[in-house]
Amino acid sequence: MELHETVMKLIGPVRPLGEHNADQARLANMKILTELTDRLLYEISSVEHNADRCEDSMKAIGKHAREFMASVRSA
């Protein structure tokens, strides 16, 4: 099982159905998912500055984080 599938099984469905009670539960799931996403984005953005380092391993991580965050910002 992939990480994405595991996380979504733990959180539960988030797509609305148009049925009030089910959508209330899915809204709660969405809030959990967005909080997790916010925390993950923070972790990624916190290493962007390493793109300017001279150490190749740190630079590679920082560059990947910077490129990813740029794609998120432009989405």
Backbone bond lengths (Angstrom), bond angles and torsions (degrees), N, CA, C in turn:
res aa  C-N    CA-C-N  psi(-1)  N-CA   C-N-CA  omega(-1)  CA-C   N-CA-C  phi
1 M - - - 1.450 - - 1.531 108.73 -
2 E 1.306 116.62 137.98 1.453 121.85 179.67 1.523 111.03 -80.30
3 L 1.322 115.53 158.78 1.464 121.72 -178.86 1.531 111.54 -57.74
4 H 1.331 116.69 -44.00 1.465 120.68 179.54 1.525 111.13 -57.86
5 E 1.320 116.74 -46.96 1.465 121.29 179.46 1.527 110.75 -61.77
6 T 1.310 116.87 -41.09 1.464 121.06 179.91 1.523 110.77 -63.32
7 V 1.314 116.61 -46.57 1.465 121.21 -179.78 1.525 110.02 -61.75
8 M 1.319 116.75 -45.61 1.467 119.29 -178.21 1.527 111.63 -67.06
9 K 1.326 118.09 -30.97 1.458 119.79 175.08 1.516 110.58 -68.47
10 L 1.325 117.17 -37.83 1.464 121.04 178.12 1.524 111.82 -68.29
11 I 1.328 117.04 -41.15 1.469 121.17 -177.52 1.522 111.26 -79.36
12 G 1.303 116.91 -44.29 1.454 120.92 -177.15 1.519 110.99 103.28
13 P 1.324 116.81 172.56 1.465 120.85 -175.74 1.529 112.47 -66.92
14 V 1.334 115.77 148.83 1.464 121.12 179.84 1.532 112.85 -123.42
15 R 1.313 117.56 -12.89 1.468 119.56 -178.92 1.528 109.90 -74.58
16 P 1.346 116.53 128.73 1.469 119.64 -178.30 1.530 112.14 -68.38
17 L 1.322 114.74 150.73 1.462 121.71 179.74 1.520 112.82 -109.54
18 G 1.336 116.48 -17.95 1.459 119.83 -175.67 1.515 112.13 88.61
19 E 1.313 117.60 13.88 1.462 123.86 177.01 1.527 106.31 -118.37
20 H 1.318 116.88 121.10 1.462 123.27 -168.24 1.529 113.75 -51.30
21 N 1.314 118.13 -53.55 1.467 119.96 -175.68 1.530 112.24 -65.04
22 A 1.310 116.19 -42.89 1.462 119.66 178.61 1.527 110.31 -65.07
23 D 1.331 116.51 -40.15 1.463 119.84 -178.68 1.529 112.08 -70.09
24 Q 1.314 118.01 -28.04 1.470 119.98 175.20 1.526 110.30 -64.92
25 A 1.313 116.89 -41.51 1.466 121.06 177.19 1.523 110.10 -66.55
26 R 1.322 116.78 -39.05 1.468 120.65 -179.65 1.524 111.09 -70.49
27 L 1.319 117.66 -31.27 1.463 121.10 174.48 1.528 110.04 -64.65
28 A 1.314 116.51 -42.29 1.472 120.18 176.59 1.529 110.02 -61.29
29 N 1.326 116.87 -41.54 1.469 120.95 176.74 1.523 111.07 -63.28
30 M 1.332 116.60 -40.53 1.471 121.30 179.60 1.526 110.32 -62.76
31 K 1.313 116.86 -39.56 1.468 120.16 178.88 1.529 110.60 -63.68
32 I 1.306 116.97 -38.74 1.471 120.98 176.77 1.534 109.55 -65.64
33 L 1.328 116.63 -44.97 1.456 121.38 -178.86 1.526 111.42 -62.88
34 T 1.327 117.82 -43.35 1.462 120.00 -179.17 1.528 111.36 -70.12
35 E 1.329 117.96 -33.90 1.464 119.90 175.86 1.532 110.28 -65.09
36 L 1.318 116.15 -43.82 1.464 120.41 177.26 1.528 110.40 -61.36
37 T 1.330 116.74 -44.97 1.458 121.21 179.75 1.521 110.85 -61.14
38 D 1.318 117.03 -41.59 1.464 121.19 178.18 1.525 110.75 -60.45
39 R 1.307 116.53 -44.08 1.468 120.44 179.22 1.522 111.95 -65.88
40 L 1.322 116.64 -39.83 1.464 120.28 178.66 1.529 110.93 -66.71
41 L 1.328 116.65 -41.93 1.466 119.94 177.92 1.525 110.86 -63.19
42 Y 1.326 117.11 -36.91 1.465 120.28 176.29 1.529 110.55 -61.52
43 E 1.333 116.36 -44.99 1.467 120.25 179.78 1.526 110.86 -60.28
44 I 1.325 116.69 -41.62 1.462 120.55 -179.95 1.525 110.67 -68.13
45 S 1.328 116.52 -46.69 1.470 119.55 -177.45 1.530 112.12 -67.12
46 S 1.317 116.68 -24.82 1.470 119.16 -178.42 1.525 113.09 -71.62
47 V 1.317 118.28 -9.72 1.469 120.55 177.56 1.529 113.01 -113.41
48 E 1.326 117.62 2.45 1.468 121.13 179.17 1.523 112.41 -55.67
49 H 1.322 116.70 -38.99 1.468 121.13 -176.14 1.536 112.33 -60.75
50 N 1.327 117.25 -19.96 1.460 120.38 179.53 1.525 112.97 -69.71
51 A 1.310 117.76 -10.32 1.467 121.06 177.35 1.524 111.28 -62.00
52 D 1.323 116.65 -21.34 1.456 121.63 -178.92 1.526 113.21 -95.33
53 R 1.318 117.82 3.08 1.463 121.31 -179.11 1.521 110.74 -74.64
54 C 1.317 116.21 159.58 1.466 119.72 177.60 1.535 111.66 -90.04
55 E 1.338 117.34 -20.37 1.463 120.10 177.40 1.528 109.30 -72.07
56 D 1.323 116.60 123.72 1.463 120.83 -173.68 1.526 113.66 -57.93
57 S 1.335 116.84 -41.39 1.463 118.99 -177.03 1.523 111.16 -67.45
58 M 1.323 117.44 -41.52 1.466 121.13 178.35 1.522 110.66 -68.81
59 K 1.333 115.43 -39.64 1.459 120.96 179.80 1.528 110.89 -62.80
60 A 1.330 117.54 -40.99 1.463 121.39 -179.40 1.525 111.16 -63.11
61 I 1.325 116.10 -42.72 1.470 120.00 178.31 1.519 110.47 -65.20
62 G 1.321 116.52 -47.15 1.459 120.78 179.80 1.519 112.36 -62.30
63 K 1.325 116.28 -40.88 1.466 120.23 179.68 1.524 110.99 -64.28
64 H 1.324 115.92 -43.84 1.468 118.91 178.94 1.534 110.20 -62.51
65 A 1.326 117.05 -43.78 1.470 121.20 178.94 1.523 110.89 -62.38
66 R 1.329 116.94 -43.76 1.465 121.10 -179.05 1.521 110.81 -63.40
67 E 1.320 117.17 -44.51 1.465 120.48 179.67 1.521 111.41 -64.66
68 F 1.329 115.92 -40.61 1.464 119.33 178.32 1.525 110.78 -63.80
69 M 1.332 117.02 -46.67 1.468 120.49 -178.54 1.523 110.53 -64.60
70 A 1.316 118.17 -35.08 1.478 120.57 176.77 1.526 109.68 -63.26
71 S 1.328 117.69 -39.97 1.462 119.93 179.19 1.525 111.24 -68.84
72 V 1.329 117.03 -33.66 1.472 120.83 176.81 1.517 109.53 -67.51
73 R 1.319 116.61 -44.58 1.473 121.02 -178.27 1.528 111.48 -63.88
74 S 1.327 117.75 -34.13 1.463 120.27 -177.97 1.529 112.72 -84.57
75 A 1.308 117.03 -8.35 1.482 120.39 -178.54 1.513 111.69 -73.48
